[in-house]
Amino acid sequence: MRNFKLPSKKEINFAFASFSKTEWRVFMGLLTLLVLSTILILESINKYFMVTVPLRGSSLSIGIAGVPRFINPILANSEADLDLVSLIYSGLMRKSPKGILIPDLASKYEMSDNGLVYTFTLKDNLYFQNDKEVTADDVLFTINKVKDGILASPRKVDWEGVSIEKIDEKNIKFILKQPYASFLESTTLGIMPAHLWENSPIELNERNTNPVGSGPYMISEASKQSSGIIDSYKLVPFKKFILGEPYIQTIDLRFYQNEEDLAKALGNGEVDEVSSITPLDAENFKERNYQVESAVLPRVFGLFFNQNVNRLFTDKVVISAINRAIDKEKIVRDVLFGYGVTIDSPIPPTMEEYKKEAIKNSPSRQEILQRVENDLSKAGWKKNAEGFLEKTITQNKKKTVTPLQFSISTGNVSDLEKTAELIKEDLAALGMKVEIKTFEKGNLNQSVIRPRKYDVLLFGQIINHEPDLFAFWHSSQRKDPGLNVAMYTNGKVDKLLEDASITVNTPERIKKYNELKIEIEKDMPAVFLFSPHFIYVAAKKVKNFKMESIISPSDRYLNGYLWYIETENVWKIFTK
C-alpha cells in the first residue's frame, strides 16, 4: 500500500503557475462557492443548535391607577392593592400563564374521596422577604384572619364553612362542611408573615404600605408626598422566591389618578406598561407599535331589571322587546372597539364548557326590529302623539294609560355612558322613552345599588370563581350586601345554585349550570349585553408578559417573575 503524501509548497506554486486565465477563473469561482457553502452550512448548524434565552437584568416601569392602602391579601380590594399583592405575596397555589393552578408554596395537596378534606404539604426552604421561614403557622394565621368577620375581608366568602388544622410545621389540613368546586382557587390567597401582623390590628399595621411577602418581588424603596401619600415603589427580585428568581431586576411602580393620566404617562415614556385604559386608547397605542394584549374577563355586563320599583318589567313581551332591540354587536364594535364579546347568558364566555353554538342564518336586524314592533303591537302597545309607546288597560270600567318609559342607572364611566346612549337610541327607535342617570362609582354603590333604588341598572357582574354564580342569582342575595341586583327569585334556580356550588364533578356541574341558564333565560330578569376584554399595553421591549387566562386584572402579574427584556443566543445543550 502506497503512502499518501501531501504536495509541497513548491509543487503547489508550480501547479498554480501553470493555470491559464480561464482555469484561474474557474478555480476562483469554485473556491468562492466552496467558502460560501461552508459558511451557510455552518450558519444553519449554528441556528439549529442555538436558542434565544432570557437574561436577568434591565428595568421596567409600570403605571397603575389609584393609590395603595392595604397591600395585604386579606383587605386588598383596589386595583393598586391587588396588583402589588400579586407581585409581593405567594399562596399555596398560583395560576400559571395558561390559567392553570400550579403549586407555589405547596409541594403537593391531597383531596379526600368525598371532597371534604384537603391536605397541603409545604415545600422546603420557604422564606419571607425578611429571611424568616414560612411555616404552617403563617398559613393558619392568614386564613383565620380572612375568616374574622370583624375585618370584613373581600375573600371571607371563599373560606366560609372551612376549618383549618395544623398537622405539623409542613402540613396543613382544610376541612370543608360540604364540597366546594372552587376551593382550590381560594388557596391562591397570599400568605402573610404572622410575626409582623399578629401584634397590631390588621387595618392599622404599617405593613399595609410596607409589605413583606414570599413572592417574586420585594419593596426596596418608596417615594411619598409630604402628605404621606405614596407616589411610587421600587421593587427588586426576591432571590429566594421558590419558583425561581425573576429576570427583570428593577420594577418601578408609579401611581396615577385615572385612566387619562395613565395613557399620558405611557405615551410620553414615563412608564413602559399600563392597564385600565380605554379601548380607544388601546387602539391608538397599537398604531404606535406598542404591544396590546387582551383577554376576556369573567364579567357579565347587562341591564338588570328591578321589578319591585317598576312593574313594567313583569311583562315578558317588554323585556323580550328590549333584548332584541339592542344592537349588541354595535356596542362591542363602537364602544369597545372589538375588545369584548356579545353574550346572551348569565354565564361568562370564559367558561368554555358552557358555550352554545351560534345560530346559523339568523335574521337580519331589520327583520328582528319588525318582529319586535309586531309583538309590541299585538300586546297592546301603541304610539301616542309624541311617538312613544303606551298601553291602555281597562279595569272595572276604568281606563289606565301606562307609558313604556323607564330610567337606566349606571356609573359615570365613559364606556358605560356610551353604552347607555346607544341602548337609548335603539329603544327610542321603537318608541320606548328612556332616561339615563349616571353616578360616580362610590355614589352609585351607596345611593343606588345598595338600597336598590333603580328601574334598570346597567352593571357588570365580576365573577371571580368561574363555576360560582350563587352571589348573583340566589334569592338570599337580593338585599345588600348580596349581589342579586335583578332582585330575582326562583326556587328551582336557588336549588341548582346550591347544588352546583358543592358539585366537584365537572360534567355534573356543567349540567346543573346549563339548567340554570335555561331557567334564567326563560324568566328574563336581565338583558345580557357583553363581556369586556381586559386590556394591557406594554412597550415592545417587554417579553413573555401575556396571560392567556385572566379572572382578575391583577392576575397578569402572577407570571411577572417570567417577564424579561434582555436575551442572548446560546447552544441548546447549555440550557438543560
GIZI-V625754 format. One record per residue. RES is the residue in one small letter. SS is DSSP state (2 for helix, 1 for strand, 0 for the rest). NEAR is the number of other C-alpha atoms within 10 Angstrom. Layout:
# GIZI-V625754
[[RES:SS:NEAR] [RES:SS:NEAR]]
This chain:
# GIZI-V625754
[[m:0:3] [r:0:4] [n:0:5] [f:0:6] [k:0:6] [l:0:8] [p:0:9] [s:0:9] [k:2:9] [k:2:8] [e:2:11] [i:2:11] [n:2:11] [f:2:11] [a:2:10] [f:2:12] [a:2:10] [s:0:10] [f:0:12] [s:0:10] [k:2:9] [t:2:8] [e:2:12] [w:2:14] [r:2:12] [v:2:12] [f:2:14] [m:2:11] [g:2:12] [l:2:12] [l:2:12] [t:2:12] [l:2:12] [l:2:12] [v:2:12] [l:2:12] [s:2:12] [t:2:12] [i:2:12] [l:2:12] [i:2:12] [l:2:12] [e:2:12] [s:2:12] [i:2:11] [n:2:13] [k:2:14] [y:2:11] [f:2:13] [m:1:17] [v:1:15] [t:1:12] [v:1:14] [p:1:17] [l:0:15] [r:0:15] [g:1:15] [s:1:13] [s:1:18] [l:1:23] [s:1:21] [i:1:20] [g:1:25] [i:1:27] [a:1:21] [g:0:17] [v:0:18] [p:0:23] [r:0:17] [f:0:26] [i:0:25] [n:0:29] [p:0:29] [i:0:26] [l:0:22] [a:0:21] [n:0:18] [s:0:16] [e:2:18] [a:2:23] [d:2:23] [l:2:23] [d:2:23] [l:2:27] [v:2:27] [s:2:27] [l:2:25] [i:2:29] [y:0:27] [s:0:27] [g:0:23] [l:0:24] [m:1:24] [r:1:25] [k:1:21] [s:0:17] [p:0:21] [k:0:12] [g:0:15] [i:0:12] [l:1:15] [i:1:15] [p:1:20] [d:0:21] [l:0:29] [a:1:23] [s:1:15] [k:1:16] [y:1:17] [e:1:12] [m:1:13] [s:0:10] [d:0:8] [n:0:9] [g:0:20] [l:0:16] [v:1:20] [y:1:18] [t:1:18] [f:1:24] [t:1:20] [l:1:22] [k:0:18] [d:0:14] [n:0:11] [l:0:18] [y:1:20] [f:0:23] [q:0:25] [n:0:12] [d:0:10] [k:0:12] [e:1:15] [v:0:25] [t:0:24] [a:2:21] [d:2:19] [d:2:17] [v:2:24] [l:2:20] [f:2:17] [t:2:21] [i:2:23] [n:2:16] [k:2:18] [v:2:24] [k:2:21] [d:0:12] [g:0:10] [i:0:8] [l:0:15] [a:0:14] [s:0:18] [p:0:13] [r:0:18] [k:2:19] [v:2:13] [d:2:20] [w:2:19] [e:0:12] [g:0:13] [v:1:19] [s:1:16] [i:1:18] [e:1:15] [k:1:16] [i:1:13] [d:1:12] [e:0:13] [k:0:17] [n:1:20] [i:1:22] [k:1:21] [f:1:17] [i:1:17] [l:1:18] [k:0:13] [q:0:15] [p:0:20] [y:0:22] [a:0:20] [s:0:18] [f:2:20] [l:2:16] [e:2:17] [s:2:17] [t:0:21] [t:0:22] [l:0:25] [g:0:26] [i:0:28] [m:0:27] [p:0:25] [a:2:16] [h:2:11] [l:2:14] [w:2:18] [e:0:13] [n:0:9] [s:0:10] [p:0:10] [i:2:18] [e:2:15] [l:2:10] [n:0:16] [e:2:14] [r:2:15] [n:2:20] [t:0:19] [n:0:16] [p:0:21] [v:0:22] [g:0:27] [s:0:29] [g:0:31] [p:0:30] [y:1:31] [m:1:27] [i:1:22] [s:1:12] [e:1:12] [a:1:15] [s:1:13] [k:1:11] [q:0:9] [s:0:7] [s:0:6] [g:0:8] [i:0:13] [i:1:17] [d:1:16] [s:1:21] [y:1:22] [k:1:18] [l:1:25] [v:1:19] [p:1:24] [f:0:24] [k:0:15] [k:0:19] [f:0:26] [i:0:19] [l:0:15] [g:0:14] [e:0:18] [p:0:24] [y:0:21] [i:1:25] [q:1:19] [t:1:18] [i:1:19] [d:1:20] [l:1:21] [r:1:24] [f:1:20] [y:1:18] [q:0:11] [n:0:13] [e:2:19] [e:2:14] [d:2:16] [l:2:24] [a:2:24] [k:2:13] [a:2:19] [l:2:21] [g:2:16] [n:0:9] [g:0:11] [e:0:14] [v:0:22] [d:0:22] [e:1:25] [v:1:23] [s:1:24] [s:0:20] [i:0:19] [t:0:21] [p:2:22] [l:2:15] [d:2:15] [a:2:24] [e:2:15] [n:2:15] [f:2:19] [k:2:15] [e:2:10] [r:0:11] [n:0:11] [y:0:20] [q:1:20] [v:1:21] [e:1:19] [s:1:20] [a:1:20] [v:1:20] [l:0:23] [p:0:26] [r:1:25] [v:1:23] [f:1:24] [g:1:22] [l:1:25] [f:1:26] [f:1:27] [n:0:23] [q:0:18] [n:0:15] [v:0:13] [n:0:15] [r:2:11] [l:2:20] [f:2:21] [t:2:16] [d:0:12] [k:2:14] [v:2:16] [v:2:18] [i:2:19] [s:2:16] [a:2:19] [i:2:19] [n:2:20] [r:2:17] [a:2:24] [i:0:20] [d:0:17] [k:2:21] [e:2:17] [k:2:16] [i:2:24] [v:2:20] [r:2:13] [d:2:16] [v:2:21] [l:0:21] [f:0:15] [g:0:16] [y:0:22] [g:1:22] [v:1:19] [t:1:19] [i:0:20] [d:0:19] [s:0:21] [p:0:24] [i:0:25] [p:0:25] [p:0:23] [t:0:18] [m:0:12] [e:2:9] [e:2:11] [y:2:16] [k:0:14] [k:0:11] [e:0:6] [a:0:7] [i:0:7] [k:0:6] [n:0:6] [s:0:9] [p:0:10] [s:0:8] [r:2:13] [q:2:10] [e:2:10] [i:2:15] [l:2:19] [q:2:12] [r:2:15] [v:2:21] [e:2:17] [n:2:12] [d:2:16] [l:2:18] [s:2:14] [k:2:11] [a:0:13] [g:0:13] [w:1:21] [k:1:19] [k:1:17] [n:0:12] [a:0:7] [e:0:7] [g:0:14] [f:0:18] [l:1:22] [e:1:19] [k:1:18] [t:1:14] [i:1:13] [t:1:10] [q:1:8] [n:0:6] [k:0:7] [k:1:8] [k:1:10] [t:1:11] [v:1:10] [t:1:13] [p:1:18] [l:0:18] [q:1:18] [f:1:17] [s:1:16] [i:1:22] [s:1:26] [t:1:27] [g:1:20] [n:0:15] [v:0:13] [s:2:11] [d:2:17] [l:2:19] [e:2:19] [k:2:16] [t:2:22] [a:2:23] [e:2:17] [l:2:19] [i:2:22] [k:2:19] [e:2:18] [d:2:18] [l:2:21] [a:2:17] [a:0:13] [l:0:20] [g:0:21] [m:0:22] [k:1:19] [v:1:18] [e:1:14] [i:1:16] [k:1:17] [t:1:18] [f:1:15] [e:0:11] [k:2:12] [g:2:10] [n:2:13] [l:2:19] [n:2:15] [q:2:11] [s:2:13] [v:2:16] [i:2:20] [r:0:17] [p:0:12] [r:0:21] [k:0:15] [y:0:24] [d:0:22] [v:1:26] [l:1:26] [l:1:24] [f:1:21] [g:1:20] [q:1:19] [i:1:19] [i:0:20] [n:0:16] [h:0:16] [e:0:18] [p:0:22] [d:0:19] [l:0:23] [f:2:21] [a:2:19] [f:2:22] [w:2:25] [h:0:24] [s:2:20] [s:2:17] [q:2:18] [r:0:20] [k:0:15] [d:0:13] [p:0:11] [g:0:17] [l:0:22] [n:0:22] [v:0:27] [a:0:23] [m:0:22] [y:0:25] [t:0:18] [n:0:13] [g:2:11] [k:2:13] [v:2:23] [d:2:18] [k:2:13] [l:2:19] [l:2:24] [e:2:16] [d:2:17] [a:2:26] [s:2:21] [i:0:19] [t:0:21] [v:0:18] [n:0:11] [t:2:13] [p:2:10] [e:2:12] [r:2:20] [i:2:17] [k:2:14] [k:2:20] [y:2:23] [n:2:16] [e:2:14] [l:2:23] [k:2:17] [i:2:14] [e:2:14] [i:2:18] [e:2:15] [k:2:10] [d:2:14] [m:0:21] [p:0:23] [a:1:28] [v:1:23] [f:1:24] [l:1:27] [f:1:24] [s:1:26] [p:1:23] [h:1:20] [f:1:24] [i:1:20] [y:1:22] [v:1:22] [a:1:24] [a:0:19] [k:0:13] [k:0:12] [v:0:18] [k:1:16] [n:0:14] [f:0:20] [k:0:21] [m:0:20] [e:0:15] [s:0:20] [i:0:24] [i:0:20] [s:0:18] [p:2:17] [s:2:19] [d:2:21] [r:2:24] [y:2:22] [l:0:25] [n:0:21] [g:2:21] [y:2:23] [l:2:19] [w:0:19] [y:1:24] [i:0:19] [e:0:17] [t:1:13] [e:1:10] [n:1:13] [v:1:15] [w:1:15] [k:2:14] [i:2:9] [f:2:8] [t:2:10] [k:0:5]]
